[in-house]
Structure formats: structure tokens, C-alpha cells
Amino acid sequence: MSSNRFQKSVGLVASVGLTLTIISCENTRNFSDVGSGKEPVLEKAAPAPPAQRRTEPHVSNPVEKTVAGQVEKAEPKTVEPPKKTQPVTAPASVATALPPVKKVEVPEDLPRAVDSNTKIVKFAGSDMIKHPIGMTFTKGGKLLVIESHTHFRPKTYNGPESDQIIWIRDTDNDGKADKRSVFFGSNLKATMNIAVHPQSGAIYAATKTGIVRIWDRDDDGVADPGSEEKVIFFEFDSKYLDNGYGCAGLAFDNDGNLLFGIGGLLGAPYTLQDGDGTSYSNQGEGGNIWKCTADGHGLKNFATGFWNPFGLCYTPEGHAFVTDNDPSSRPPSRLHHVIDGGDYGYQFRYGSSGKHPFISWDGELPGTLPMLSGTGDAPCDVIYHQGNLIVGSWSDHRVEVYPLKWDKTHFTTSGKTMVKGGVDFRPVGFAVNDAGELYMSDWVKGDYQLHGHGAIWKLENWQPAESPVDPVINPADDIDAENPWTFSRMISGEVPEAPMSAERKQVYDLLSARFHKKEEGLQLLRDALNSEGSSETLRMLALKWISDEKLPGFDSEIEKEIRNPSSAEIFEAAITVKARLGGQGTMDKDLQKLVLEELDSDSPLARRAAFLILDERGKVELPKLREIYKNGDDYMRSGVALTLQEHEDKEGARAFAKEIIENDPSEKVRSFASLTNPDVAVVEPNDPLEHGEYLFHKNCAKCHCVGGFGKKGGLDLTSIGVRGKEHIIRSVHEPSLEIAPQYETWKVRMADGKEHVGFVLGEKAGMHYYSDAAGDRFTINTTNMVEREHLPYSLMPPMLNKQIGEDKFDHLVTWLTQLK
């Protein structure tokens, strides 16, 4: 993180185009910059379904089609179950009748494989399966599918009261399912996933209230009466109970231990209890992955910091992978390589936008880990096959393949589309049979509510190219304290401490003391906050520790950071700690209220920081802006001048800008005001640095941001100068050479045939928010989205220097280069 104070004036780069080129450094908002912009919505979207996010599918229209191939059935095996624990209510007779199917038009775009050698056939339609989610093959070769009847259940829905586990099969060997029966269907609510224990053959189902283990010892396709038992108990207090924020992902490691994921629960308090009676309670966290024995004993937290770890798999080589379903305002959705003790950066207590300085979405904070890759929107299940990860993107109507490559301490990958479908293809779960055929469950419709449709597709000849995976994790071969994977393993104690700089050692000692709950932790916290030599990163991590665990006794240190902050991020962090210790809310809107109050602080630095991190400065009333302008220095007056560009009162803002142009003594402030009222002639700043900053706000701020001013959709360039002048010039000349995942370009095709091109600003409750090449915002309702295609180039046009002139471009680059 940058530790700049308020001496420098900063700004940002970009272009009318926009965005991606420059991979983010650190997102520190320093106080020497200015700029901001309002975000118009170009395309109004239809109302979204109930809040939260897909933790499950959304599906579409099944279509009848000739099917080829058949499921090869393995010989049944008799397995003795271990001793039973805490039985659940035994299933009574369960009706197999299904609600009537609504008439559906056949979609034009059936799922199709990118590889022409792969054949996709429809194994089952809505007459055989409805609302399918997780699926698995038993050791005896039976295809078991979770059929949801409780997920956003309409009042008029007349299906079963419980979710059901359905055995679906092809009895006449024509390649198409012709029979279904209920394997188990009692007391299952918000059931998300199903898995078979590789050694015992027991069936595990993840539900809203815990994990149930079920036995079929005689392999007759019906759960043994009274054999079901709850191995994990889960209780949480939330009004949002239906969207899979209970247990979700299920997997088994090579020793037969159970790993499972639980979503962030919108910050609701929860209690998790294992078979030993040991319980764990918390609230405000992000999602977690837990580990226990197959019987539910010895529960431990395996990894944390997810939004909703919906899909989970474990490879024969000993690696765990998970899909994180939902990026909120921090796209893209994430695919993770999960290690024991790993922290993946998200906590709900710091807001649903994911933009708080305590949140690390891609390994920005030391001690957290970056994503393996971004994925398509709403990724559900993930499976492993011959060194490849297969991921289904529910909202993008496609299946993706991610070949894995081992890079000494971690994996790298780049995804590509494997299967594409139309608006009514919503892939959710996967299962592979002994014949190597891949089966996919399809929710079909784009509705969250139960709708009476479903499908299962089968891929034949689908083998992706084998990608060799290193079977041994041995980070000791390349111990580097700057490597986030090695650093995380050093903190947990998995690998020995490596040589590092003095600053890095301070960070390591602090994080290690926290992880291992060392006695010297409190003193390290005080030293971090009181020492003049402490880096901003160290102080940020200290404040986060105090906030996370509500540690008392640091009031004076916190107040010092509020009144004399080195950056807007530190100010926001300190305000958050004060609010949390005082029992006040720390969500986005709660903090904005506290920030607004600090505009009246008697500390100039606090007022400056508060003004900088206001989310909607354009809504501050003009009399208040006039007061800030009147009492402010050049920096604050520049900020007010730039704020007028986004102000709701357009006429009043133009009039105020005219006054500034006619009366302000600063050439730079006057030039900034002219961006709101260009009718009043001004002379562009003569100083090269000031001129570069002016050029940024004139040409680039519609997409980019520096120091909190400008549009926050594109890459934040506040610290871009650390990358060096050559990098900046190269990025402008050839912006498509290096594109960060969150700024990749997408072409979206709608059901009405219209196409839009942009990059994703945020995703929430079935809505996507984009920015186009002109910096304008538009909204997409994913219910009407037919296809979203990744484009391999940046929206920022190349050779911007030719558009604005070499002399001006040189001033712009010079200014950007000093942003550190």
C-alpha cells in the first residue's frame, strides 16, 4: 500500500475508451488527487428476483431431442456402514407425482459443444426431472439427482413438501431416461449438493440445516429405512433462508475426510455443531470451508474469506478447488485453489459491495490469497478431470474448462468455453459415470422460484486434453516471502520462515501472532499503530485485527488514525473500527453516514479524507459544497470543482462552476471547474504536472479513478506510477497486452437480438452492471441474456497518444508516473 500523505497531487489515466490495460497495483486512495463521476444507467432492467445471489441454478427450457448412448452400470457392491449417529426422521412413503409442466416453446439454441467431436444429448427433460441441482453416481452406478421443491417455493406450488433425491435411469438402453423413483425424500430443505463417499459408498446431502448421511446397503435404489443420520448440524438466524446459504459444496479428501462449504449468510449469526457436540458460532463472516471426518467428528475451519463456496472438488493429487458463487460489486466470480488455513479475503461485515479496505478480493492484503481465475457469472459446481477443472456458469449459459498448470507453489490456468447454450440452458451440477460420460443438470429457466422445468444433458466423447498436475506440493523448493502462497503457508506454519525485508517481517510477525494466538499479539498491535516507522500496510492489518475480533483498549490509537490519516483507506479503516467497537453498523450505508458527519470535523485531514471517500459526493447539497469550497485549500477546492461534474443539480452546478472560473486564484481549480461549464473560457494549466492532471480528468476520468476522483468502474490508477513510465506508455499503446480479470471485455446478446459490449462493474440478484467504451453505464437483466462472450481485447482504444497529441500525452504520462 502507498503511504503518501497529502503533499502530492495525483490523478489518473485512461482514455475515452477505458480500462483494462493496466493491471491493478494497490487500491490505495491517497489524498493528492481529484475527480469523480455519476453513473447513468443506459438500459433499464426488469425487476430482479429476491435479493442475495445464486447459490443455485436458474434454469431454462428443456427440449426433446433424440438421445444416443447409455449409462454403463457398475456391479453393485455391498458396504457395511459405520456406527450410526443421531438419526433424522425416517422417510415415510413419498409421493412421486410431479406438478404439471407448463407449456414451453422450444428454444432455438440448444446446448452445443465447442469441440465438434463432442456429442451432447438430452438424457432427461421436465417429464423426468424438475429443478435439478447437485448430482452424483453411486458406487453401484446409479445416477442420483437433487430435485428441489423448497427453493423459493411459490404459494401455489403443489409439489412435494420436501426436496427429493431422485434415481433416474434408462431401462431400455435407448440413451434416454425413462424411469424415475425417489431414493430419499424426507425433511430435506434447501438441498444444494450430493456426494458419495469414495470408500464406504454412503450418500451425503448438503441442506440448509446441516449434512445428512444416507445408506443404501442392499443397493436397491431406495435409502435403507432409518439409516439416515445427521453428521453436521447447522443453525442460523436469517430472513433469507432459501437460497442455499446453508451447506453447499461437498467433497472428500484422499483419506475419506469430508470437506463442505457454507455461504456468507448475509452476515447472520450461526452455530455449526459436529458429531462430537463441539460447536462453532460467529456472525458477519464470509463463506467458509470446513473439514471433519466422514462421521462428522473433529470439525475444523479449513479455509475462509469466500462469498458462497457453492461447488467443491478434491483431486487425486491432493488439491482442493472451489467456485465462489457471486462477486457482487467486485467482478468476476472467483475460482479458487484452496489450501489449509487459506484466507480468500471476503467478510460480509464490511459491506456487500466488496470494496472496503478490509476486503481483499484478489489477494490485495498480505496474508490473503488471490483467485486462481475469474469465471463466468454464477458458477455452480466444479469437477476435476485429468488435470482440468470443469465449471458451469449458470447466468452465462455455458460450461467452461480450466486446464491446470503447476507453478512451484500454486496453480495457474486460463479458462475456455466447452459448452454453449441458449437463454434456457442453466448448468448447475456435474457427474461422471464409469464410462467417462459427463452428465449436467440444467435448471432451465431464469427464475429463482420453482417453475416446473428441468433437464439433464449428457456429453459423449468430451475428453479435454490432459493437463499434467504435480502430485506433490513442496513449496519449500521455492520459499519466497513475497509469494502470497508461500507467505500464507509460512503464517500457518506449513513451511519454515524465509528471509524477507524488515517491513515484510513486521507484517509476518503480526499475522503469525494473530493466526497462532500468540501472547505478544497485543503488543505487536500497539507497536504497529504507535511507531512512526510503521508502513500503511502494517497499520491497516493492525486495524483489521482489532475490528475483526473487537479488541478493546486501542481508543487513542484509533482516534489518531481518524484525525491524522495518511490516506483515505486508513481513515475509512479507523472509522470502521470505531463503529464496530461502539456497536454501530459497518455495512456500506452505515459507514457512509459516519463519513458524512466527519465533513464537520475540526481536523482538516479528517475532513479531506471524509470528502474523498463519500460514495455519492454529487448528492451533497450545493450549500454544503460551497462551505467546503470556502474553507478548503487548493486540494479541497479542486475536489469541489470536480464534484460539480456529477452533481444532481445540473443548473446550480454550472452556475457554481462559473463563479469558480471567474474568481478562484488557482489555474488548476479553474480548469477543473471548466469541465462542468465549458462555456466559460479558461486557459489550460501551464505547469506540466497540473496540465497532466487536467488532461486525465478531461479525457480519462469517465472510466478511471485516481485518489477517489473519477469513475470507479475502470482500473483505479492511484498508484500506477509504481509500474514505471515504460509500462504506462506500453499499456496505452497496446492496451490489450495485459488485461486484469475484472476488466475483461464481454459481448452480451439479448433475447431480442440486441448486443452490448462492455466490462462488468457489478452483479447482483440477476442484474449485471456494465460500462461501455465511452464510460457510460448500462444494466442487463440476465433473465433475458442469451449469451455472454468474452472478447480478447481491451475496450481502451490503442494509441491514445495520437488522439490527444504527443505533447499533451507526455504531460499526462509524466503526471501518471509520479502517482505512487
Buried (B, 14 or more C-beta within 10 A) or exposed (E): BBBBEBEBBBBBBBBBBBBBBBBBBBBBBBBBBBBBBBBEEBEEBEEBBEBBBBBBBBBBBBBEBEBEBBBEBBEBEEBEBBEEBEEBEBBEEBEEEBBEBEEBEEBEBBBEBEBEEBBBBBBBBBBBBBBBBBBBBBBBBBBBBBBBBBBBBEEEBEBBBBBBBBBBBBEEEEBBBBEBEBBBBBBBBBBBBBBBBEEBBBBBBBBBBBBBBBBBBEBEBBBBEEBBBBBBBBBBEBEEBBBBBBBBBBBBBEEEBBBBBBBBBBBBBBBBBBBBEEEBEEBBBBBBBBBBBBBBBEBEBBBBBBBBBBBBBBBEBEBBBBBBBBBBBBBBBBBBBBBBBBBBBBBBBBBBBBBBBBBBBBBBBBBBBBBBBBBBBBBBBBBBBBBBBBBBBBBBBBBBBBBBBBEBBBBEBEBEBBBBBBBBBBBBBBBBBEEBBBBBBBBBBBBBBBBBBBBBBBBBEBBBEEBEBBEEBEBEEEBBBEBBBBBBBBBBEBBEBBEBEEEBEBBBBBBBBBBEEEEEBBEBBBBBBBEEEBBBBBBBBBBBBBBBEEBEEBEEBBEBBBBBBBBBBBBBBBBBBBBBBEEBBBBBEBBBEBBBEBBEBEBBBBBBBBBBBBBEBBBBEBEEBEBBBEEBEBBBBBBBBBBBBBBEBEEBBBBBBBBBBEEBEBBBBBBBBBBBBEEBEBEBBEBBBBBBBBBBBBBBBBBBBBBBBBBBBBBBBBBBBEBEEEBBBBBBBBBBEBBBBBBBBBEBBBBEEEEBBBBBBBBBBBBBBBBBBEBBBBBBBBBBBBBBBBEEBBBBBBEBBEBBEEEBBBBBBBBBBBBB
